Amino acid sequence: KLPDEVTSGTKRKADGTVNRQKTYMWGNVNIPAFVEALTKNGFVDIKVEDTGEGCTIVDLPNDDTLIQVEPDNTHIICNGEETVRIKIRDALLKCLKKI
């Protein structure tokens, strides 16, 4: 049987550390531009927090929504309103470097 670290599918460097150099297929998200695009899409109370681990949390408390932007993916956690999700998606697409 192979060790767990071999079968997990995690890419590792020769020294055993995890290789986390993933990026967005269409470029990294420019957070200030994303916040500006959210403002243009009608969001007024926007709070941004950098976690220090390459992850940024964008909180939209008026819309009960949390956006987690990581180096290789984005998670949108909202109360299920499709119109809010679409506005966020459109703002995010405006901030990608190439599409």
N, C-alpha and C positions, 0 to 999 in steps of 0.2 A: 504494500500500500504506500502511496506517495504521501509525503508530509502535507499538512493543510495549506501551508504557504505556497506549495507548488500547484495544488489543485484549485486554489481560490481564483485564479485568473488575474491576479494582481501582478502588474509588471514591476520588476525590481531591478535595481542596478547591481553591478557585480559585488558591491560591498553589502548588499542585503537591504538597503534602504528603498522605500517605495518611490517609484518614478511618477510624480504627479504633474507632469508638464503638459497636461491637456489644456486646450483653449477652445473657444467657440469656433465653429466652422466658418463663421462670417466675421470674425474679429471680436475683440473684447468689448464689453459694455463700458462706455464712457459715462460714469455715474453722474457728474454734473450735467451733462447733456440729457441724460435720462430724466433727472429731476426737472429740468427745464421743459422737456417734452411732456412730462406728466402735468406740469402746471398749465401748459398750453391746452391740454386735453381736459382741463376743468378740475383737477385735483388741487385743493387749497392747503390742507394741513399735511405737510410732508416732513417726516423725520427720518434722518439718515444716520446709521450707526455702522462704523467700521469695526469688525470684530478682531482685526489684527491677524487673522489667519487667511487672508485673501478673500474673505467673505464680507459682503456688505448687506445690511438689513435696511430695507426701505419700508417704513411704516406709514400707512395711510389710515389713521384712526377714525376719521370721519366716515370712511367707507368700509371699516372693519376688515382691512386687508393688510397682509404682510407679504413683502417680496424679498426673497433671499437670492442674492446674486453671488454666485461662486465663480471661480476661474473657468470652470467647464460646464456650468449649467445654471439655470434659473428656476426657482420655485415660486409660484404665485399661490398664496393661501388666502382665499376670500370666502365670503358668505354665500357664494354660489350665484351671484348676479352676473349674468352673461355680458351685460353692457359694460360693467366695470372691468371685467376680464379683457374684453375687446379693446377698450381704451388703453389699458396697460400694455397689451400686446402691440398695438399700433405705436405707442410711445417707445417701446423697446426696439422695435424694428427700425425706427428713425435713428437710433443711437448706434447701430452696428455699422462698422466701417465699410463693409462690402456685402452686397446682397444681390 
